[in-house]
Each structure stands twice: as structure tokens, then as C-alpha cells.
Amino acid sequence: FLQLFFSFFKTLVGKEIAVELKNDVVLTGTLHSVDQYLNIKLTNVSVVNENRYPQLTALKNCFIRGSVVRYVQINPSDVDTELLQDATRKENSPEVTAA
């Protein structure tokens, strides 16, 4: 199941995303990479609420551990829905065993 998300996020490399963390910090930036644990590396990072988190305003690049991510927001135009639907169908299709 995680492989589906991993493959999906790999198609978003180079795109702008927003990542909401479990501690309510929201960071926006360009997705640089993602790994099989859904750890995210962002470049060109900015903090959505700079007044609340002034210590993060100097942040330019960051690595975000997958276990601290609450939500990832992506631009709908960056999503290849047909590819995602096909991958979901393949993921949920019953296994065919050779006789």
C-alpha cells in the first residue's frame, strides 16, 4: 500500500507542495525527493505562518521525517488522475496465480 503513495509522490518531484506537520507547522516548497518511508526533502522552503514560527524563516531546505507529516497538499493540476486510478486498480486487483 505504501508503495502506491511512494510511486505517486515520485511523480511530483520538482512540483510545489505544502506539508502540514503534526505540530501544526505548515511548510511550502519544491519537492526535491521522497523515499520509501515517505520522508520528504524540500527546497525553496517557506513557512506559512511566519509570525508564529519566526525561528523557521531562515530555513531554505529541509528533510521531513514521514512519521511527522499530517497532510501533504498538492496542486490538482499536478496530479495525473488517470495514472493514479490505474495504479489503484492494479493495487486492489486480486492476485492471479499460475496453475
The 8 nearest C-alpha neighbors of each residue, nearest first, counted from 0:
[[1, 2, 3, 4, 90, 5, 91, 87],
 [2, 0, 4, 3, 5, 35, 36, 37],
 [1, 3, 5, 0, 4, 6, 35, 7],
 [4, 2, 6, 1, 5, 0, 7, 86],
 [5, 3, 7, 1, 6, 2, 8, 0],
 [4, 6, 2, 8, 7, 3, 35, 1],
 [7, 5, 9, 3, 4, 8, 2, 10],
 [6, 8, 4, 5, 9, 10, 3, 11],
 [7, 9, 11, 5, 10, 6, 4, 33],
 [8, 10, 6, 11, 7, 12, 5, 33],
 [11, 9, 8, 7, 12, 6, 78, 79],
 [10, 12, 8, 9, 14, 13, 30, 77],
 [13, 11, 30, 14, 9, 31, 10, 32],
 [12, 14, 30, 29, 31, 11, 15, 32],
 [15, 13, 29, 11, 12, 30, 16, 77],
 [14, 16, 29, 28, 30, 13, 17, 27],
 [17, 15, 73, 27, 72, 28, 29, 14],
 [16, 18, 27, 72, 26, 71, 28, 19],
 [17, 19, 71, 26, 25, 70, 27, 20],
 [20, 18, 25, 70, 69, 24, 68, 23],
 [19, 21, 68, 69, 22, 23, 24, 67],
 [20, 22, 69, 23, 67, 68, 19, 24],
 [21, 23, 20, 24, 67, 19, 69, 25],
 [24, 22, 20, 21, 19, 25, 69, 68],
 [25, 23, 20, 22, 19, 26, 21, 46],
 [26, 24, 19, 18, 47, 46, 20, 23],
 [27, 25, 46, 18, 17, 45, 47, 44],
 [28, 26, 17, 45, 44, 16, 18, 46],
 [27, 29, 44, 43, 15, 41, 42, 16],
 [28, 30, 15, 42, 14, 41, 13, 31],
 [29, 31, 41, 12, 13, 14, 32, 40],
 [32, 30, 41, 40, 12, 13, 29, 42],
 [33, 31, 40, 30, 39, 12, 34, 9],
 [32, 34, 39, 38, 37, 40, 9, 8],
 [33, 35, 37, 36, 38, 5, 32, 39],
 [34, 36, 37, 5, 33, 2, 38, 1],
 [37, 35, 34, 38, 65, 5, 33, 1],
 [38, 36, 65, 34, 35, 33, 39, 5],
 [39, 37, 65, 64, 36, 33, 34, 63],
 [40, 38, 33, 63, 62, 32, 37, 41],
 [39, 41, 62, 32, 31, 61, 63, 30],
 [42, 40, 30, 31, 61, 29, 60, 28],
 [41, 43, 60, 29, 44, 28, 59, 31],
 [44, 42, 28, 59, 29, 60, 45, 41],
 [45, 43, 28, 59, 42, 27, 60, 58],
 [46, 44, 27, 26, 28, 47, 56, 43],
 [45, 47, 26, 49, 48, 25, 56, 27],
 [46, 48, 25, 26, 49, 45, 27, 24],
 [49, 47, 50, 51, 46, 52, 25, 24],
 [50, 48, 52, 53, 51, 46, 47, 56],
 [51, 49, 48, 52, 53, 47, 56, 46],
 [50, 52, 49, 48, 53, 54, 24, 47],
 [51, 53, 49, 54, 50, 55, 48, 56],
 [54, 52, 49, 55, 56, 50, 51, 57],
 [55, 53, 52, 56, 57, 49, 58, 51],
 [54, 56, 53, 58, 57, 52, 46, 49],
 [55, 57, 58, 53, 54, 46, 49, 45],
 [58, 56, 55, 59, 54, 53, 45, 44],
 [57, 59, 55, 56, 60, 44, 45, 61],
 [60, 58, 44, 43, 42, 57, 61, 45],
 [61, 59, 42, 41, 44, 58, 43, 62],
 [62, 60, 41, 40, 63, 42, 59, 58],
 [61, 63, 40, 39, 41, 64, 60, 38],
 [64, 62, 39, 38, 40, 65, 61, 67],
 [63, 65, 38, 66, 67, 39, 62, 68],
 [66, 64, 38, 37, 67, 68, 36, 63],
 [65, 67, 64, 68, 38, 37, 69, 36],
 [68, 66, 65, 21, 20, 64, 69, 63],
 [69, 67, 20, 65, 66, 70, 21, 19],
 [68, 70, 20, 21, 19, 67, 71, 18],
 [71, 69, 19, 68, 18, 72, 20, 17],
 [70, 72, 18, 17, 19, 73, 16, 69],
 [73, 71, 17, 16, 18, 70, 74, 19],
 [74, 72, 16, 75, 71, 17, 15, 77],
 [73, 75, 76, 77, 72, 16, 78, 15],
 [76, 74, 77, 78, 73, 79, 72, 80],
 [75, 77, 74, 78, 79, 73, 80, 14],
 [78, 76, 75, 74, 79, 11, 73, 14],
 [79, 77, 75, 76, 80, 74, 11, 73],
 [78, 80, 82, 81, 83, 77, 76, 10],
 [81, 79, 83, 82, 78, 84, 85, 75],
 [80, 82, 84, 83, 79, 85, 86, 78],
 [83, 81, 85, 80, 79, 84, 86, 87],
 [82, 84, 80, 86, 81, 85, 87, 79],
 [85, 83, 87, 81, 86, 82, 80, 88],
 [86, 84, 88, 82, 87, 83, 81, 89],
 [85, 87, 83, 89, 84, 88, 90, 82],
 [88, 86, 90, 84, 85, 89, 83, 91],
 [87, 89, 85, 91, 90, 86, 92, 84],
 [88, 90, 86, 92, 87, 91, 85, 93],
 [91, 89, 87, 88, 92, 86, 0, 3],
 [92, 90, 88, 89, 87, 93, 86, 94],
 [91, 93, 89, 90, 88, 94, 87, 95],
 [94, 92, 95, 91, 90, 89, 96, 88],
 [93, 95, 96, 92, 91, 90, 89, 97],
 [96, 94, 93, 97, 92, 98, 89, 91],
 [97, 95, 94, 98, 93, 92, 89, 91],
 [96, 98, 95, 94, 93, 92, 89, 90],
 [97, 96, 95, 94, 93, 92, 89, 91]]
